[in-house]
Amino acid sequence: MSAEVTAESLAVGRRSVAFPIERIRGRPASLWRYLEALPFAAGSTAWQRITMGEGFTPLVPLDPDTEGRAGGPRVLAKVEYQMPTLSFKDRGAAVMIAKALEAGVTHVVEDSSGNAGSAVAAYAARAGMRCDIYVPHGTPPAKARQIRAYGATVTAVPGGREDCAAAAARAARAPGIHYASHVHDPYFLHGTATYAYEIWEQLDGAPETVVVPLGNGTLLLGALQGFADLRRAGLIERMPRVVAVQAGACAPLARAFAAGADGADPVLDAGTAARGVAVGAPARHRQILAAVRGNAGQIIAVSEAAISAARARLAARGWDVEPTGAVSLAALLEHGALFPRGERVVIPLCGAGLKDPGDDPAGDRPGT
Ligand SMILES: *Cc1c(COP(=O)(O)O)cnc(C)c1O
């Protein structure tokens, strides 16, 4: 087991990238301020054609009045739903679609439970590409509507997310169609790595702990890659501890982690409200387990009750997130002993509440 992320444990490979901080500080507050660390040749303008100013999301104390005094960790929320399409998926989609544009792609397909589909559809629209999104049956109507609003087609596929991925992969075999997959395309992870760069810049260093939701692992792997980049560049001394969180009702990776296994056996979703992390057979399972173990991280599971309580707690602080957006705080509520007093813990608020009402009975019926 290695103590750091290696090329083998991350698909995008080990690399040295530059962070010219004076130049970075002079640039607009978007993820493109880390241009030297992003996979574009000097002089490439593809990204300028698709950017909507995504990234550089706020990082704010969860409870400013009790921050550092309540006997617990100091929790900082990174408000990822303040993105053009209202989830962190914009990070990956913007970079992935800019690379596709550079390569001359004119038609993309993607499969997603909703947020990756929305993000890919939006950036594909800006890039002037045709876009077809495959979603599982039961995707919240608001997410399907959002995808269509960007001009993409939405195809609901019976069965689970794996059936949906198979449908997209099949469609992508046709000539001229590119599979812009947030799960498989390494450029998506280059985009999510900016999550770590921003935290480093906003805190002037790495926090002790980073908590991330875990479904397919695109935020987890990107964040690990990002912190590894910063460490290689000599800008942080140590990797933060990473705690990845699954919903107990669909937790193949938490189970495999606890069992000490190198790979995860597929599971069926027993019905979590956190649909964005309900991935029963994550494609990158081996890579995720190796990357978490190689960095002394952890994978844990949370209950539906904790997710619901965390969502209510966030709303009471002014942040209305979708159920999946509450799993990171649920980990703090349910596994408090993992988070020592005084340490800085960053949690992402990943998706907006309007995207998925969850079990809120009034969610889709205004005025009744
Ligand atoms: C996609 C998503 C997740 C899970 O991310 P993975 O890359 O699948 O691990 C969590 N929360 C929200 C809101 C998402 O859109």
The ligand as a MOL file (V3000), in Angstrom:
LIG
                    3D

  0  0  0     0  0            999 V3000
M  V30 BEGIN CTAB
M  V30 COUNTS 15 15 0 0 0
M  V30 BEGIN ATOM
M  V30 1 C -23.1540 12.8050 -8.9350 0
M  V30 2 C -23.5450 13.2170 -7.5920 0
M  V30 3 C -23.0350 12.5950 -6.4480 0
M  V30 4 C -22.1220 11.4040 -6.5060 0
M  V30 5 O -20.9740 11.5930 -7.2490 0
M  V30 6 P -20.1940 10.3810 -7.8620 0
M  V30 7 O -19.2860 10.9370 -8.8270 0
M  V30 8 O -21.1950 9.4600 -8.5040 0
M  V30 9 O -19.5230 9.6730 -6.7200 0
M  V30 10 C -23.4050 13.0940 -5.2240 0
M  V30 11 N -24.2390 14.1270 -5.1000 0
M  V30 12 C -24.7680 14.7430 -6.1680 0
M  V30 13 C -25.7160 15.8660 -5.9500 0
M  V30 14 C -24.4370 14.3170 -7.4440 0
M  V30 15 O -24.9610 14.9350 -8.5110 0
M  V30 END ATOM
M  V30 BEGIN BOND
M  V30 1 1 1 2
M  V30 2 1 2 3
M  V30 3 2 2 14
M  V30 4 1 3 4
M  V30 5 2 3 10
M  V30 6 1 4 5
M  V30 7 1 5 6
M  V30 8 2 6 7
M  V30 9 1 6 8
M  V30 10 1 6 9
M  V30 11 1 10 11
M  V30 12 2 11 12
M  V30 13 1 12 13
M  V30 14 1 12 14
M  V30 15 1 14 15
M  V30 END BOND
M  V30 END CTAB
M  END
